Amino acid sequence: MVSRPANVLPRISSVCFPAVLAAGPVAVQHRRIHHAVIPKGKGGRSSSSGVAATVFGATGFLGRYVVNRLGRIGSQVVVPHRCDPYDLMYLRPMGDLGQIIFMEWDARNKESIKRAIAHSNVVINLVGREWETSNYKFEDVFVTIPQQIAKASREAGVPKFIHMSHLNADIRSPSKYLRNKAVGEQAVRDEFPDAIIMKPSEFFGREDRFFNHFANMRWFGKAVPLIAMGKKTVKQPCHVVDVAKAIVNAIHDPDANGKTYALVGPNRYLLHDLVEYVYAVACRPFVAYPMPRPFYHLFARFFEINPFEPWTTRDKVDRFHTTDLKYPALPGFEDLGITPSSVEQKAIEVLRRHRRFRFLEAELEEIKPAKTENPSDRVQRAADDNILKKLEGIEQRVNALVKTLELSPKRQQSEAEEQPEEPEKPKEPEEPKEPKKPKPKKRLVRRKLFPNSSLFSKWGDHLTEEEQEEANKLFVHYGYNVFLSDRLPLNRSLPDTRDSKCAAKVYPKQLPSISVVLIYLDEALSIIKRAIRSIIDRTPAHLLKEIILVDDHSTNEDLKEKLDEYIRSIHQEKPGLIKKVRHKERLGLTQARISGWAAAVADVVAILDAHIEVHKQWAEPLLARIKNDRTVVVSPVFDRVNFDTLEVIQYVAAAHAFDWQLWCMYEHFRPEWYTLNDPSEPGKSPSVMGILVADRVFLGEIGVLDGGMHIYGGENVELGIRVWTCGGSIEVVPCSKIAHIERAHKPYALDLSVPLRRNALRVAEVWMDEYKSNVLISWNLPLKDHGIDVGDVTERKKLREKLNCKPFKWYMDNVYPDLDTWEDLVAYGAMRNDLSDQHCIDQGPVPGSIPILYQCHFYGPQNCYYRLSGEIYIGGIKSHKYNNNRCLVDPGEGHVPGLHDCKLAKEKGFHMYWDFKQGQAVRNRDTDRCLEIARGRDSYFQLIIQTCSGQHWRIQHIIKAF
């Protein structure tokens, strides 16, 4: 059997997968459709699925399952390889004749990668390695190679790219394997924004290095070493076949592009209990003993000497003893139509080979299932045991009491037979008895199908499995508990969370009329209906002019006829009260608010989210403030509605603020508000969170909102700056309360940083004058040629000039003096040493106080800042004067640098001031020692402080010469 050469592969049309390609100045291939990949047949190996996939890493453990899954549905699979052809023979029968195509490739050769993907419409990266070699470090395998594959796929116009990461990938993990997985995940996302990223937990199968690893420990003694006896580590393993199914199903899911999937098994186990079950299935005696991590590392280092595959490594020890993370906001197996297999169902397939002959056919029914573990209950385990013992004692006493009560009538009857009869006494009138109260029914607690979902952590114990399925599906789609919302009354009562002084306030009857605008995109119908009902019921009828629903092009069917039907029922009660504005395409949050304002006719316009409920007397305090001053833009206080239980949680009044990246945040009011000693009084606020109430005409006079904003973020800060500098003010009114649902996740945009960054730069360009560089610095972008298109700002600059607005410095001095100006900052970004251009200074593990040297990834932990005062911040810079940064410190003795709170370091007299010029040494002013790098005993570069040897450093961005 001879494989076809790559140059005769058919060209694949991208119309098979209508995904949106990443924007960028690259040449995208125009592919012609070929009859060989037009879907046809019944779906077996001899059919054509329309999928032509290049699977990098196909020869690995997971790869063979993915190739088999692709082959069995009639896909064409290109297998790039670096091994002997005889090692590939087992892959050939996985597809029909000629459908599995092998080609040699060089992971470091870009042209080789391009040839491998040239004719594919799906690229899958499964490249991985459990240990490092002299030729391939983890940085190469998990960062550089995936980045090159992703880049080549984007440039080739490949519509589907799937990248395999790890559930525990974390830049702060003690495992280098997991740290590099995290860096690689982000690198892939940057190169191919629509990449599908899979984050599986440790998966098991016949050829795995997880269950088999622990089962093989029997060869090294009769006991299994585990750190802390494995009782501080929780694992949630999944089956390799399920992971392969997830990859194939993601190929066929048009909505999967750009998503990250957390793939975990149905149950969580303590590592101790999991390994114990492994030995039980293998019919082997299990004895665990605690081994401290340093000794375990020493033990593992002995195996690292092996020139071939090491049985274990120090990094593998750390990885296996890392508790599996939870990602309740991320989709998982269920979202790809897969019910994950449990360990109990599949472990025998892996572990039968470890049994002795006489136990080979032993039944699994004789083996107790592995104990599942809920990490939040671990600390209460001892208390739970005591409670169970007490309950058993109570049960015994209750049983004894029941027996006594059963015997009591018999004893009374026997005693009555022995005693002589007495004459009857006249009956006394009976006192009326109180009616018996019905006993409360016990709530049945059922098995949870989604124990890791944040929806079910505090709610849903009583639901059937069908109801759980429905509730979880709705939760994933909306980000809050629609199942519960659909069953709550639309006019439910809310707790009065206002200060007592608010209830005593009296407002004028003659107040401005109000138009209430509700913005929504694919919101749940019951949520919108409840918002409408609360506004009607809790707003004085003579003040409520209209409710305007602005639909930013929703696709949910129930927001069409069903919502219209509800509006018609409202109009029978209040004719013409509700208007509906629907966008023909999605225009984003800002444009939706502008559309609502344009449709309003009342004196005042209130622009709200649709997932809210208003409290009683919410409108009067706002309207009274605007009646007194038409130039004030006001905001109510938002109480939080929990996304799972829909309970209302009281929030106190606070100012609405932001940092230099323009992320929103709550902050204290100015000191003068607290001197009033009256929590019911309005407080000045630098910005507004997004829900706002304003004089309709005044809002139009100052330019409403910036229609050039994209999707989400920054528009509220822009409004705040514009209102303050152009003649108005912003206040938060504590006596006005709105209950606002805080989603567990935003289904319409998982990563909001991309549109926010673009919008923040637009705000800076128009309004921030000489301080606009601070926005670029905060996002770690160069001051010039940052490459982000902020759109045409000509009209907004003309508006600023027309309104004769004050400079941004006035805003900093008078409205938001807590914002740090960063005036003496001269350089920022990643810092690299000339001896190793691929490694950067990194803040290291947090919590922790030792900076490290790590492969450059240019994200937050590696952001450094140099001030003229001589301070070097590592790991970020704070936007506000009241926050503390972390400064690089020379401890004065030893060779390990320190990273400490700058204010604390100054108070204690630490050596925290450094002399540095671009391309020169970093020298401490007090100790005259330098920050340098040197190879450690493990041959890796380390960050040290020593006598200056002439090493030079360079920082990524320069603000001004220093």
BELBEL-V379232 format. One record per residue. PHI is phi in whole degrees, -180 to 180 (NA if undefined). NEAR is the number of other ideal C-beta (glycine too) atoms within 10 Angstrom. D_CENTER is the distance of its C-alpha to the mean C-alpha in Angstrom with 1 decimal. Layout:
phi:near:d_center
PHI:NEAR:D_CENTER
PHI:NEAR:D_CENTER
This chain:
phi:near:d_center
NA:8:47.5
-117:6:46.6
-78:16:43.3
-71:16:43.4
-67:9:43.0
-63:18:39.9
-75:9:42.1
-108:8:43.2
-65:19:39.8
-69:16:39.6
-78:17:37.5
-104:27:34.5
-82:18:33.8
-75:19:30.3
-70:11:31.3
-65:20:30.4
-130:18:26.7
-79:9:26.3
-90:19:23.0
-83:10:22.6
-78:16:23.4
-65:20:21.8
-76:9:23.9
164:11:25.9
-78:5:29.5
-123:13:30.0
-84:8:32.7
-96:14:31.3
-67:15:33.6
-100:9:35.3
-101:21:35.6
-92:9:38.4
-69:15:37.9
-126:15:39.8
-61:8:41.4
-67:16:40.2
-119:23:36.6
-78:11:37.3
-57:13:36.0
-162:13:39.1
94:12:40.4
-91:7:39.4
105:13:36.2
-91:12:37.6
-64:18:38.1
-91:12:40.9
-91:16:39.0
-126:20:37.1
-84:24:33.4
85:24:33.0
-106:23:30.5
-121:27:31.6
-114:28:29.0
-99:30:29.1
-112:30:27.6
-78:27:27.4
85:23:27.6
-67:27:29.4
-84:20:31.8
-85:18:29.2
-58:18:28.3
-71:25:25.6
-57:22:27.4
-66:20:30.5
-73:26:28.6
-66:27:26.8
-60:25:30.2
-63:20:31.9
-65:21:29.5
-67:28:30.0
-65:23:33.7
-73:17:34.3
-104:20:33.2
84:23:35.4
-98:26:33.2
-93:30:34.5
-123:26:32.8
-97:27:33.4
-115:25:33.1
-69:25:33.2
-147:19:34.6
-126:9:36.2
-109:10:38.2
-69:8:41.6
-56:10:42.2
-67:7:43.5
-79:10:40.0
-106:16:38.7
-60:10:41.3
-70:12:39.2
-83:21:36.8
-60:15:39.7
-74:13:40.4
-76:21:36.8
-133:23:37.6
-68:17:40.7
-53:10:43.3
80:12:42.1
-86:21:38.5
-100:26:37.1
-117:20:37.9
-105:20:37.9
-150:18:38.0
-74:13:37.9
-145:21:35.4
-117:12:34.9
-61:18:31.3
-98:13:32.4
-106:11:34.4
-63:13:32.5
-65:10:35.4
-64:16:35.1
-66:25:31.4
-62:17:32.5
-65:20:35.3
-68:24:33.1
-108:25:30.8
-58:19:33.6
-121:23:34.2
-110:26:30.9
-106:27:28.6
-140:30:25.9
-124:27:24.9
-122:30:23.1
-105:25:22.5
-117:25:22.9
-62:23:24.6
-161:21:24.3
-157:15:26.4
-83:18:26.5
-143:17:28.7
-90:19:29.7
-126:11:33.1
-67:6:35.3
-91:8:34.5
-131:16:30.8
-84:17:28.5
-59:23:24.8
-60:21:24.2
-69:19:26.3
-72:22:25.0
-104:29:21.2
-120:24:21.1
-64:20:24.4
-65:21:25.3
-59:30:22.0
-64:20:21.9
-67:19:25.5
-66:30:25.0
-63:26:22.2
-63:19:24.4
-63:23:27.4
-67:27:25.7
-63:22:24.6
-67:19:28.1
-84:21:29.7
79:17:28.0
-69:29:26.4
-77:23:24.4
-126:26:22.2
-128:28:20.6
-117:25:18.8
-120:28:17.6
-96:28:17.4
-110:25:15.0
-147:26:14.5
-56:26:12.2
-98:19:13.0
-58:22:12.9
-156:15:12.6
-63:22:14.8
-103:15:16.2
-69:21:17.2
-68:16:20.9
-89:23:21.1
-64:21:21.9
-54:24:21.0
-74:23:17.4
-64:25:17.3
-72:27:18.8
-59:27:16.5
-65:21:13.6
-64:24:15.9
-64:29:17.1
-59:23:13.7
-70:18:13.4
-62:22:17.1
-65:27:17.0
-62:18:14.5
-68:15:16.8
-77:22:19.9
-136:27:18.8
-57:19:16.1
-92:18:16.6
-62:25:16.2
-96:24:14.9
-110:24:13.1
-102:24:13.8
-120:22:12.4
-81:25:15.2
-75:21:16.3
-60:23:19.9
-110:23:21.9
-118:25:25.6
-175:22:28.6
-58:15:32.2
-106:13:31.8
-70:17:28.7
-115:17:28.6
-116:20:26.9
-63:27:29.2
-64:18:32.1
-61:17:31.4
-72:23:31.8
-65:21:34.7
-75:13:36.5
-64:20:36.6
-63:16:39.7
-74:7:41.6
-106:12:41.2
141:10:42.5
-91:10:42.4
-127:14:39.3
-109:22:35.7
-77:18:34.2
-137:23:30.8
-69:19:29.2
56:14:29.6
62:16:31.0
71:24:27.5
-99:17:26.9
-115:15:24.1
-122:21:22.0
-116:22:20.2
-121:26:19.7
-135:26:18.6
-68:26:20.4
-125:27:20.6
-89:27:23.7
-61:24:24.2
-64:19:25.7
-64:22:22.6
-65:25:20.6
-63:22:23.4
-61:19:23.5
-62:28:19.8
-64:26:20.5
-67:25:23.7
-66:16:22.2
-66:23:19.5
-62:23:22.5
-89:15:24.0
-91:17:21.1
-68:10:21.4
-92:10:18.0
-80:20:16.1
-56:21:16.5
83:18:13.5
-93:18:11.1
-117:19:9.3
-108:24:10.7
-98:24:10.4
-104:26:14.1
-134:26:15.6
-72:26:19.0
-75:21:20.0
-129:21:21.0
-108:21:20.0
-132:23:23.0
-65:24:24.3
-56:25:25.3
-58:21:28.8
-68:17:29.0
-67:28:27.6
-68:24:30.2
-61:20:32.8
-68:22:32.2
-57:26:32.4
-72:20:35.8
-67:19:36.9
-67:24:36.3
-78:24:38.1
55:17:40.9
-123:17:40.9
-68:10:41.4
-120:17:38.3
-134:10:38.7
-104:17:35.8
-140:10:36.4
-75:14:34.2
-126:19:34.1
-60:11:32.8
-56:14:30.3
-59:8:32.9
-70:12:35.4
-64:19:33.0
-63:16:32.3
-64:12:36.0
-61:15:36.5
-69:18:33.9
-64:15:35.5
-60:11:38.7
-75:15:37.2
-66:17:35.6
-68:7:39.2
-55:12:39.5
-72:6:40.0
-101:5:38.6
-75:10:35.5
-74:18:34.9
-66:18:34.4
-150:23:31.8
-139:21:30.5
-62:21:29.2
-67:22:25.8
-67:20:25.9
-60:21:26.8
-64:20:23.8
-68:20:21.4
-70:21:23.0
-104:19:22.9
-102:22:19.2
-67:15:17.5
-65:23:15.0
-75:17:11.4
-112:19:9.7
-129:18:6.6
-63:18:8.0
-83:17:5.8
-91:18:6.6
-67:21:10.4
-140:23:12.8
-56:24:16.6
-60:17:17.6
-72:21:16.2
-106:21:18.4
76:11:21.4
-121:19:21.6
-95:10:22.5
-66:22:21.6
-79:19:24.7
-88:17:25.1
-59:25:26.6
-64:17:29.8
-77:13:30.3
-116:21:30.1
-61:24:30.9
-61:15:34.6
-63:16:34.2
-85:23:33.1
-101:23:35.2
-60:16:38.6
-64:11:39.7
-91:19:39.5
-82:17:42.0
-72:10:45.7
-59:6:48.0
-72:8:49.2
-104:13:45.7
-60:10:44.6
-106:8:44.9
-60:15:44.0
-76:7:42.2
-74:12:38.6
-60:6:39.7
-78:8:41.3
-103:16:38.0
-68:10:35.8
-61:12:32.2
-64:21:29.7
-73:13:28.5
-84:18:24.9
-130:22:23.1
-103:14:20.8
-57:14:19.6
-71:8:19.7
-98:10:23.4
-61:14:24.5
-67:8:25.8
-101:12:27.9
-60:11:29.5
-62:9:32.8
-63:10:33.0
-63:11:32.2
-61:10:35.1
-63:10:37.4
-63:11:36.5
-62:10:37.2
-62:10:40.5
-65:10:41.4
-64:10:40.5
-63:10:42.8
-64:10:45.5
-63:10:45.2
-62:10:45.3
-64:10:48.5
-68:10:50.1
-64:10:49.2
-61:10:50.8
-64:10:53.8
-66:10:54.1
-63:10:53.9
-61:10:56.7
-63:10:58.7
-66:9:58.3
-68:9:59.4
-79:10:62.5
-60:10:63.4
-60:9:65.0
-64:9:67.1
-64:10:68.3
-62:10:69.2
-65:9:71.1
-67:9:73.1
-68:9:73.9
-68:9:75.1
-67:7:77.4
-79:6:79.0
-90:7:79.7
-70:4:82.5
-72:6:81.7
-104:6:81.8
-63:4:83.0
-69:6:80.4
-94:6:79.4
-64:4:78.9
-73:6:75.3
-87:6:73.6
-62:5:71.5
-78:6:67.8
-75:6:65.3
-63:6:62.6
-95:6:59.5
-71:6:56.0
-63:6:54.0
-71:6:51.7
-78:6:48.0
-65:6:46.0
-71:6:44.0
-65:6:40.2
-74:6:38.8
-73:6:36.7
-83:8:33.2
-79:9:32.5
-93:8:29.4
-110:14:28.2
-66:8:26.2
-88:17:22.5
-78:20:21.4
-127:20:17.7
-65:15:17.8
-96:20:14.1
-77:22:12.9
-66:17:12.1
-64:24:14.7
-101:21:17.5
-70:16:17.1
-124:11:19.6
-146:19:21.0
98:23:22.6
-61:12:25.0
-90:10:27.8
-77:19:26.5
-73:11:28.1
-64:11:26.3
-64:9:26.9
-67:14:25.5
-63:20:22.3
-59:14:21.9
-65:15:22.5
-63:24:20.2
-68:21:17.2
-61:14:18.0
-67:19:18.1
-64:27:14.9
-62:21:12.9
-74:14:15.0
-107:24:15.0
91:21:12.1
-151:25:14.9
-85:26:17.9
-73:21:20.3
-56:22:22.4
-72:18:23.4
-58:22:23.8
-64:15:26.3
-108:9:28.3
-93:12:28.5
-64:8:31.5
-67:15:30.9
-105:12:33.0
-59:13:31.5
-84:7:32.4
-117:17:30.2
-67:13:31.0
-81:14:32.7
-101:16:30.5
-75:24:32.7
-66:19:34.9
-60:9:38.3
-68:13:40.0
-67:19:38.1
-65:12:39.9
-86:8:43.2
-73:14:42.8
-118:7:45.0
-111:15:44.1
-62:9:46.6
-74:9:47.2
-89:8:47.6
-122:19:44.1
-62:18:42.6
-75:15:41.4
-134:26:37.7
-105:22:35.7
-104:27:32.3
-104:26:29.8
-112:24:26.8
-98:25:24.2
-152:21:22.2
-142:20:20.6
52:16:20.5
-80:24:20.5
-70:25:21.8
-60:18:25.6
-64:18:26.1
-67:23:23.8
-65:20:25.8
-62:20:29.0
-69:23:28.3
-62:27:27.5
-62:22:30.8
-62:18:32.7
-68:22:31.7
-66:23:32.7
-65:19:36.0
-74:12:36.8
-117:17:35.9
-119:22:37.2
-54:14:41.0
-61:8:42.3
-76:10:44.6
-98:18:41.6
-81:19:39.2
-80:19:40.3
-169:19:37.6
-118:24:34.1
-111:25:32.6
-96:24:29.8
-110:26:28.1
-100:23:26.5
-85:21:24.5
66:13:25.5
-70:17:23.8
-112:9:24.4
-66:17:24.4
-66:9:28.0
-72:12:28.2
-91:20:27.7
-108:14:31.0
-66:9:34.1
-65:13:32.7
-68:22:31.5
-62:12:34.9
-64:9:36.7
-67:18:35.1
-62:17:36.0
-63:10:39.6
-67:10:39.8
-68:17:38.9
-68:12:41.5
-67:7:44.2
-87:8:43.6
-136:13:42.9
-58:8:44.0
72:8:42.1
-70:17:39.5
-107:22:36.4
-108:17:35.9
-130:13:33.5
-117:16:32.3
-124:13:30.5
-77:16:29.3
-77:6:30.6
-148:6:27.4
-73:15:24.0
-110:17:24.8
100:19:21.7
-62:23:21.3
-64:26:24.0
-66:22:26.6
-65:24:26.1
-66:26:26.9
-63:20:29.9
-62:21:31.1
-65:23:31.0
-62:20:33.0
-64:15:35.4
-83:17:36.2
-75:23:36.8
-129:12:40.4
-75:17:40.3
-66:19:41.0
-122:27:37.5
-117:29:34.2
-111:31:31.1
-104:26:27.9
-123:23:25.3
-76:19:22.1
-85:21:23.1
-94:25:20.9
-136:22:23.2
-136:26:26.4
-91:24:29.0
-82:23:30.9
-66:16:34.7
55:19:36.5
-79:25:33.3
-84:26:35.2
-58:21:38.4
-61:22:37.1
-71:26:35.3
-67:24:38.4
-64:20:40.7
-65:19:39.0
-70:23:39.2
-64:16:42.8
-73:8:43.6
-151:13:41.9
-69:18:40.9
-93:15:39.0
-94:21:36.4
-101:24:32.9
-116:26:31.6
-139:27:28.4
-74:27:28.2
-92:23:26.2
-94:22:23.1
-82:21:22.9
-89:14:19.6
-103:23:19.7
-60:16:17.4
-68:20:15.3
-97:20:16.8
-95:14:20.4
59:20:20.9
-79:12:22.8
-93:20:23.5
-112:13:22.7
-68:13:25.0
-115:15:23.9
-86:11:26.5
-69:25:27.5
-155:17:26.1
-74:23:26.3
-100:23:23.6
-132:22:23.0
-162:23:20.9
-107:19:20.6
-70:23:22.0
-81:17:18.9
76:25:19.4
-72:17:16.2
-76:17:17.5
-163:14:18.3
-89:15:20.9
-151:17:23.9
-67:13:27.4
-71:19:30.3
-66:17:33.1
-54:7:35.6
-64:9:38.3
-68:18:36.2
-72:12:36.3
-70:8:40.1
-68:11:40.6
56:7:39.6
-138:11:38.8
-68:17:35.2
-91:18:36.2
-81:16:37.0
-63:22:34.8
-123:21:33.1
-68:16:32.7
-137:27:29.2
-64:22:28.4
-148:25:26.1
-137:25:24.8
-71:20:21.3
141:23:22.1
-83:18:24.2
-143:25:27.7
-133:27:31.3
-151:28:34.1
-61:21:37.7
-61:23:37.4
-69:11:40.2
-61:19:39.0
-61:23:35.5
-69:14:37.2
-63:15:39.5
-97:20:36.7
99:19:34.9
50:19:32.5
-129:22:29.1
-82:24:28.6
-68:17:28.4
-83:18:27.4
-75:26:23.8
-106:20:21.3
55:20:18.7
-160:18:17.0
98:26:17.3
90:28:20.4
-66:28:23.0
-72:24:23.2
-68:26:23.9
-58:25:26.4
-64:27:28.1
-60:28:28.3
-64:25:29.9
-67:26:32.2
-62:25:33.4
-67:24:34.2
-82:21:36.0
-112:19:37.8
110:15:39.6
-114:21:37.3
-153:15:35.1
-128:25:32.0
-135:21:32.0
-103:23:29.8
-107:23:32.1
-63:23:31.5
-82:26:33.8
-106:27:31.8
-122:29:28.8
-131:22:26.3
-89:26:23.8
-122:21:20.5
-75:25:17.7
-96:13:14.3
-65:13:11.9
-73:20:9.2
-157:19:7.5
-99:13:9.7
-62:16:11.2
-81:14:13.3
-163:16:11.0
-71:13:7.4
-115:12:8.4
-86:14:10.8
-67:13:12.1
-67:15:14.6
-67:18:16.6
-65:24:16.4
-60:22:17.9
-63:19:20.6
-66:26:21.4
-63:29:21.6
-67:22:24.2
-67:26:26.1
-59:27:26.4
-61:24:27.5
-64:15:30.1
-87:22:31.7
-116:25:31.6
-101:21:31.0
52:13:34.2
-71:11:34.4
-90:19:31.1
-65:18:29.1
-64:17:28.9
-66:22:26.6
-68:22:23.9
-64:22:24.4
-63:23:24.5
-65:22:21.2
-91:19:19.5
56:17:21.7
-108:19:23.6
-66:14:27.4
-69:14:29.7
-127:7:31.4
56:6:30.5
-78:13:26.7
80:8:26.8
-106:13:24.6
-82:10:26.6
-97:19:26.4
83:16:29.0
-79:10:32.4
-110:17:32.7
-58:9:36.5
-66:13:36.7
-69:21:34.3
-69:13:36.4
-65:10:39.5
-61:17:38.2
-60:19:37.6
-68:9:41.2
-63:10:42.6
-80:15:41.2
55:9:42.5
-75:20:39.2
-73:17:39.2
-70:14:37.6
-66:21:34.2
-62:13:35.9
-62:13:37.4
-61:23:34.0
-62:18:32.9
-76:12:36.2
-108:11:36.6
-107:23:33.3
-133:21:30.6
-70:13:32.4
-75:17:29.5
-75:19:27.8
-72:19:28.8
-81:14:30.9
56:20:30.4
-66:10:34.0
-98:12:35.1
-79:22:32.1
-119:17:33.6
-156:24:31.1
-158:26:27.4
110:21:25.1
-72:20:25.2
-113:27:28.4
-127:21:30.2
-96:20:33.5
-63:12:36.3
-75:13:36.7
-150:15:33.3
-72:10:31.7
-92:11:28.6
-118:23:27.5
-126:23:26.2
-68:30:26.2
-135:27:22.9
-67:25:22.1
78:19:21.7
-61:15:20.0
-124:12:18.8
-71:5:20.6
168:11:23.6
-135:16:26.3
-127:12:27.2
-69:25:26.2
-132:19:26.3
-106:22:27.0
-145:23:24.3
-57:20:24.1
-65:21:23.2
-130:22:19.8
65:16:20.2
-107:14:16.9
-42:12:16.6
-61:21:18.1
-106:26:21.0
-77:24:21.8
-116:24:25.3
-141:24:27.5
-117:26:31.3
-106:22:33.4
-61:12:37.1
-65:11:37.5
105:15:36.6
-79:20:33.2
-119:26:30.5
-90:21:26.9
-129:23:24.4
91:19:20.6
122:17:20.4
-134:21:22.7
-81:16:22.5
-85:20:23.3
-118:14:25.4
-67:10:28.7
-82:9:28.0
-98:12:25.2
-108:12:26.1
-94:18:25.3
-113:24:25.8
-105:25:29.1
-70:30:30.4
-134:24:33.4
-94:25:36.4
-66:14:37.3
94:14:40.9
-144:8:41.5
77:11:40.0
-123:14:37.8
-98:14:34.2
-70:24:32.7
-119:20:30.8
-137:22:27.9
-133:18:28.6
-53:16:28.1
-62:21:30.5
-66:12:32.3
-65:13:32.8
-62:21:34.0
-69:14:36.4
-63:9:37.8
-91:11:38.4
73:9:40.0
-68:20:37.6
-83:19:38.4
-118:23:35.6
-112:19:37.4
-129:23:37.6
-99:13:39.7
-154:20:38.0
-132:15:38.9
-54:14:37.3
80:10:38.5
-128:14:40.1
-73:17:39.6
-104:25:37.3
-115:16:40.0
-75:22:39.8
-68:12:42.4
-89:14:43.5
-94:14:43.6
62:12:44.4
-99:19:42.0
-118:23:39.5
-82:25:35.9
-141:23:36.2
-125:20:35.0
-154:14:36.8
-78:11:36.5
-86:11:36.0
-64:6:37.6
-87:9:35.0
74:7:35.9
-90:12:32.5
-69:17:32.5
-131:16:31.8
-86:22:31.7
-138:17:34.9
-120:24:37.3
-155:14:40.9
-59:9:44.1
-59:15:43.6
-117:9:44.3
96:9:43.7
-74:17:40.1
-121:15:38.5
-122:21:35.0
-132:16:33.4
-108:22:30.6
-64:18:28.6
-130:16:29.6
-110:16:32.8
-87:17:33.1
-154:10:36.9
-61:8:39.5
-149:14:39.8
